[in-house]
């Protein structure tokens, strides 16, 4: 090992909803969206070191004592299967970079942990297999993973250590990157592999029940160790990503350390807490009509009611174009209200063609079969945007997003006053800046509808009078027992989710 360890760093991010109606091609990873475009080489250090994501935290923690070999970082918005072509091309970039690197002391990977490829149920595990075929068994490899990772036996076996986010909304991504570097530093100093423990839960937890601001997740994550002690270096809990129909879907515990008995005991302790919480995981949802009707009576400008369209969350593979909640908002006569982000490139283009102030007839959203029909309306084009702007919320703070042509449309209906923020590149409504980009000031609304499951809470909860989870149709189902799984390992229980 050199005085300054030389570390190859790379990132490949995708959360795969195997029930979603379309997948991710290579082009989806190349382009920018809510996160930067595919980035290679030294540009990774410049682009990502300031950002509040794991690789940024890792770089900041390690740059004074390590040398980096930056390879590639790429992500695509959650959706269906990653194509073999996309996975092979990106994994080749990583593997060839490692193979051609010369002397390396370690590899760091910024991964998600729930990527499913057309030919590989366990995308991250397959990537690690390909890397290990080059490095051999002894080179330290560490990875940061999302809280929703479906951690697999292969991921644990083929890496030296894994660190996972501990918050949902994910506001500790930088800290996770820093913890990952701490584990790598300890692994290099230790000079041999850590002892590991891995436990997989026999049940699934609905995504809408995984918020770490609420019980039982709040208590489960608060109980995880903050610092190494007694031969245990790290214990983490992954909640899993239930819309992934794979054998190893579901929650897991991973533990690392230098004392076998201590590591085993720590894993068993936290696994026992997870098992005991099974019956407490709930995600209560109400119908669009009930939610909109309640909001019509109780919403007040300045302290809006936030309606979360949890099952059409593009951050979990939803199409972000369903109109069940929008239709209910109009039918309920909501005023001073807004919905975002609705993904509809055709509608955004039509608005730009018509120009601000134009009144046009449109058929909005509903293009993937989750709604009986799209939403037909006469709208007034209130504002237009090129979709490139910087966000400042707890998750996207400082990130410049690129969502293509955007428009603010006012539904012209004598019963109601509903505005819709339309975008051309699908992205989760998790930051107030996404609405401000088209002139909607969230704090001035009485009701805000967001296509998000939990992440919106980080930026919208401080202004919200109340949050209501709405059960409108979408690809991110939040009642696991209403979906037919074909590939789960035998005996896995499906939580009803409230």
C-alpha positions, 0 to 999 in steps of 0.5 A: 500500500502506498503512503497515499492510498490510490482509490478508483471511484465510480457510481452507477445508480438505478432503482428498478421497479420491475412492474413499471411500464418502461425501462432504462436505456443507455441514453437515460443514463447519459442525459442530465435530469434531476442529477448531473449527466454521465460524467467521466474522469477528473470532471467527477471530482469537480462536479460531485465534490460539492453535491450532497450525495454519497460520492461527494461525501466520500471525496470530501472525506478522503481527498486530503489523504488519498489519490483518486482515479475517477472513472464514471458516474451515471444515474437514471430516474427509477423505472423498469428494467435496465437494458443489458446494453446499458448495463454492459456499456457502463460496467465495461467503463468501470471494469476497463478503468480498473483493469488499466489503472495499474496500482490500486489500493481500493475501489469505492462504488456509489451504488443504489442497491436495487438495480435489476437488469434484463439478464441479471436480477442483482445488478450491483452483485453482477457489477461486483462479480465483474470487478472481482474478476479483475481485482481478485479477492484481496483488493478492498472494495467498499460501496455506499447504498440507498436505504431502499437497497435490496441487499443481496448475499452477493453484494455482501460477499463480493465487497469488503464493506457496505454503508447505507443511508439512514434517513428517508427522506435521504438527507444523510447522503453526504454522511453515508459517503463519509462513513463509507470512507471511514470503513475503507480506511479501517479496512486498509489499516486492518490489513485483512477482510472484516468479519461480516454478518448478514440477515434477511427479513422474511417480509416486505415493507411498503415504501410509504411505510419506510419514513424515518421521521415516523415509527417504527423506522424512526426508532429502528434507525435511532438504535443503530450504532453511531461509532465503532465499539467493542469490535463492531465497526458498523451496523446498517439496516436496508428497508428494501425496495418492494416494487422489485420482483426478485428473489432477494427483495426486502429488508436486511441487516449488515454488520462489520467488525473485527470480533466475531462474537460481537459482530454476530450479536450486533446483527442479531440484536438489530435483526430482532428489532426489525422482526419485532416491528413487522406488524407496526409498518403501516402506510395509511392512504385515502382515496383521491376524492376523500383527500380532495374533499377534505382539502377543499374544506380545510386548506388555507393559503400560507399553510397548505395541505399537501396531498402526496400522490404516493403511487405515481412517484417517479422516484420509485418508477411511477410514470408521473403522468396519472391524472386520478388526483388531478381530476379529483382536485378539479371535481372537489372545487379546489382553489388556490391549489397546484399539482406537480410534477406531471410528466407530459412532453407533448403537453409542455411542447404544446404550451410553448408553441401556444405561448404565455396567455394562450387558452388551448384545449389539451389532453393531459397525461394518462398515457400508460393505462393507469387511468380510465382516460387522460384528462381533457381540459381547456387551460391557460398557459400561465408561465413557461420555462426551459427547465434548467434551474438550481434547487435549494432544498434539503435533498437537492441543495445546490443541484442544477436540474434539467427537466426539459421544457416546462409549463404552468397550466391553469385548468379553466373550470368554473368549479375550481382553480387548479394549476399544474406544473408540467415537465418534459423529463420525468422527475420526483417533486421533492423540492419547492424549487421544482414548482417555483421554476414555473412561478408557483410559490408553494407557501402561497397555496392552500393545497399542493399535490406532489408526485412523491412518496416520502422525499417531499417531506424534507422540503414541504413539511415545514410549510405544511398544515397537514400531509395526506397520502393519497391512493391514486393509481400508479406503478409504485404500488403501496399495498404489496399484497395487491400485486402478483410476485413471481420471483420472491424466495419462498415464504416472504410475507407481503405487508398490506401497508395500511 
